Amino acid sequence: MVEPKSERRSQARIPLRLPVSIRSPQSESVTAYTRDLSMTGIFLYTDSQILEGSDLEIVLMLPPPFSNGSKQWVCCHASVVRVERSAEDPQIGVAANIRSIASLPEIPV
């Protein structure tokens, strides 16, 4: 009988589709979108090649449940722990551990 995998996440991920901008040492800044998110991890989809073990800079607007009741632009530094490729889907799934999150200032328009 196969034993189920133990949960390695320190916090539960919340299903949430948000646009994000990602940058890695292998690529220029590209647009992606999240599948789920927690304060310590993220899963996103992108068209760009991202390598397991890469460091990412991710910019996104956190919704109120993650940011003390108001929307907040943040910059996250994360490490890619898994890359998922599918023969049917050209997009690449990327799981990453978030190492740090910094608030970005609002730019008045």
Secondary structure by P-SEA (a helix, b strand, c coil): ccccccccccccccbbbbbbbbbcccccbbbbbbcccccccccccccccccccbbbbbbbbbcccccccbbbbbbbbbbbcbbbbbccccbbbbbbbbcbbbbbbbbcc
